[in-house]
């Protein structure tokens, strides 16, 4: 592998999965994913910083991606939360003002983006 996919969509997906399942990664994997996703470093920059090969970083990124996707396939927590947020936002206007405020607070507590009226 000569180049890891660094598209915005891929980075956002990894960041989202990391937010949910990052604690299940090893310390080294967490360090690599943080440098890649949050700091925006390339594999070459991460390799230089960690004093290892660029290929080693590519392999680690692939392993991290597979692990995070495996956790989501098995546990489905991210998918469940997205469905819950979509549902709460769709039913929001059916409730009186007081309940809408409670739903808004619940959406924000879960970590969603509140776009209700």
C-alpha positions as CSV (number, residue, x, y, z in Angstrom):
1,X,0.0,0.0,0.0
2,X,1.5,3.3,-1.0
3,X,-1.1,5.7,0.0
4,X,-3.9,5.7,2.6
5,X,-7.2,7.2,1.6
6,X,-7.2,10.7,3.2
7,X,-10.5,11.9,1.8
8,X,-12.6,14.2,4.0
9,X,-15.4,11.5,4.0
10,X,-12.9,8.9,5.2
11,X,-11.5,11.1,7.9
12,X,-14.9,12.1,9.2
13,X,-15.9,8.5,9.3
14,X,-12.8,7.5,11.2
15,X,-13.2,10.4,13.6
16,X,-16.8,9.4,14.3
17,X,-15.9,5.8,14.9
18,X,-13.0,6.8,17.0
19,X,-15.2,8.9,19.2
20,X,-17.3,5.9,20.0
21,X,-14.8,3.1,20.0
22,X,-11.4,4.7,20.5
23,X,-11.0,3.4,24.1
24,X,-10.9,-0.1,22.6
25,X,-7.8,0.7,20.6
26,X,-4.2,0.2,21.9
27,X,-2.3,3.3,23.1
28,X,-0.2,3.3,19.9
29,X,-3.3,3.0,17.7
30,X,-4.9,5.9,19.5
31,X,-1.8,8.0,19.1
32,X,-1.7,7.3,15.3
33,X,-5.4,8.0,14.7
34,X,-5.3,11.2,16.7
35,X,-2.3,12.4,14.7
36,X,-4.0,11.4,11.5
37,X,-7.6,12.6,12.1
38,X,-7.3,15.4,14.6
39,X,-3.9,16.9,13.8
40,X,-4.2,16.2,10.1
41,X,-0.7,14.7,9.7
42,X,0.3,12.5,6.8
43,X,1.6,9.0,7.2
44,X,5.1,10.3,6.4
45,X,4.8,13.0,9.1
46,X,3.5,10.5,11.7
47,X,6.2,8.0,10.8
48,X,8.9,10.7,11.3
49,X,7.3,11.8,14.5
50,X,7.1,8.3,15.9
51,X,10.4,7.2,14.4
52,X,9.0,4.3,12.4
53,X,8.4,3.5,8.7
54,X,5.7,5.1,6.6
55,X,4.6,1.6,5.6
56,X,4.2,0.8,9.3
57,X,1.9,3.8,9.7
58,X,-0.1,2.8,6.6
59,X,-0.5,-0.7,8.0
60,X,-1.5,0.7,11.4
61,X,-4.1,3.0,9.8
62,X,-5.6,0.0,7.9
63,X,-5.7,-2.1,11.1
64,X,-7.3,0.7,13.0
65,X,-10.0,1.2,10.3
66,X,-10.7,-2.5,10.2
67,X,-11.0,-2.7,14.0
68,X,-13.2,0.4,14.3
69,X,-15.5,-0.9,11.5
70,X,-15.6,-4.4,13.2
71,X,-16.6,-2.8,16.5
72,X,-19.4,-0.9,14.8
73,X,-20.6,-4.0,12.9
74,X,-20.7,-6.0,16.1
75,X,-22.0,-3.4,18.5
76,X,-23.9,-0.9,16.3
77,X,-23.8,1.9,18.8
78,X,-23.1,4.6,16.3
79,X,-25.9,3.4,14.0
80,X,-28.3,3.2,17.0
81,X,-27.5,6.7,18.1
82,X,-27.9,8.1,14.6
83,X,-31.3,6.4,14.3
84,X,-32.3,7.8,17.7
85,X,-31.2,11.3,16.8
86,X,-33.1,11.2,13.5
87,X,-36.2,10.0,15.2
88,X,-36.0,12.6,18.0
89,X,-35.6,15.3,15.4
90,X,-38.4,14.1,13.2
91,X,-40.9,13.9,16.1
92,X,-39.8,17.1,17.8
93,X,-42.5,19.4,16.4
94,X,-45.3,17.0,17.4
95,X,-44.7,17.9,21.1
96,X,-45.6,21.0,23.1
97,X,-42.8,23.6,23.7
98,X,-41.8,22.2,27.1
99,X,-41.3,18.7,25.7
100,X,-39.5,20.1,22.6
101,X,-36.9,21.8,24.9
102,X,-36.4,18.4,26.7
103,X,-36.0,16.7,23.4
104,X,-33.5,19.3,22.3
105,X,-31.5,18.8,25.5
106,X,-31.5,15.1,25.0
107,X,-30.3,15.4,21.4
108,X,-27.5,17.6,22.5
109,X,-26.6,15.3,25.4
110,X,-26.4,12.3,23.0
111,X,-24.0,14.4,20.9
112,X,-26.2,15.2,18.0
113,X,-26.6,18.4,16.0
114,X,-29.8,20.1,16.9
115,X,-31.5,21.5,13.8
116,X,-35.1,21.7,15.1
117,X,-37.4,24.7,15.0
